[in-house]
Amino acid sequence: MKYNVHDGQIDMIIDRHLEGKKPDDFLKEYLVPDKTANRYLRSGRFLINSLPCRDLSAPLKTDDMLTVVFEPEGIDWAPAPEEASVVYEDAFVYIVNKPAGIIIHSDKDAADCLNAMAARYQISRGIHAPVRPLHRLDRETEGLVIYSKIPFFQPWLDRQLKEKRIRRSYYALCRGKCTAGKSFTVNAPIGKDRHRNGVYRISKTGKQAVTECTCLFSENGYSLFRCVLQTGRTHQIRVHLSSHGFPIVNDPIYGVRDRLIRQMGLWAYEIVYTSPVSGKKHKIKAPLKFAEQFPENWHILI
């Protein structure tokens, strides 16, 4: 479906594949709550061919223009002096490359977190929307975080993440020997360690956690893994690899100190995301600056 996002609204041209669909079908597809839909309807923010929609059950025709005028919302986070490093942006999301050593969010007045840097980016680009990351990364992990730009579509994006339609892939550099090319899946529930604050462990009473792992390279007691998350538990990759005898280098909780690289050896390097309206799939990769820390013959692997 063709669309145009401009001036706080989206215009969508109904194609022949959607002919006969109703405006109400559109609202349900994007998980718009009834209360919100009624508010949009009453305030004339839902239009067909530039006229306020009065009947959500009226079938749409090919080439009809369906318009949603978004409710105005502002940035709700105090901005940092420095803006986030954005590696991808479209009408619905932008994707930030988070440095190691900072957290996604803290207190609303704090300017030392990724949300504050995202707020500065939104101000500089005129994005008038709440600062909303769709997922988290640990403080020590470097890599990609996806932010929603339009609150109207965020429930749909949240569902995409929950249903694993947004795929996130990581590189993990570990101690331990593994066979290059070997793949395995860790399916082990993760729960809080009752005796140590902020620490997680494999636990029968924990939440289901599934990580797909592939060894890319193994040399001199180090192994490099590609990991794909099937679930998104706190410290998931770190706990799962450590439990299988592959502690991540410089992981301050589950790993081992090491001088091969300067930071913790975990990078969120790729996100696969589908655009809400066009249905087009996008594969976004992080800049591979972290690879400069690797031995020279490892670079070709990533």
Beta strands, then each sheet from edge to edge (+ up, - down):
strand 1: 2-6
strand 2: 9-13
strand 3: 46-48
strand 4: 51-52
strand 5: 65-69
strand 6: 86-89
strand 7: 93-98
strand 8: 132-133
strand 9: 142-148
strand 10: 167-175
strand 11: 183-187
strand 12: 190-192
strand 13: 200-202
strand 14: 210-219
strand 15: 222-229
strand 16: 266-274
strand 17: 281-285
sheet 1: 1+ 2- 5+ 3- 4+
sheet 2: 6+ 7- 9+ 8-
sheet 3: 6+ 7- 9+ 16+ 10- 15+ 14- 11+
sheet 4: 6+ 7- 9+ 16+ 17-
sheet 5: 12+ 13-
end
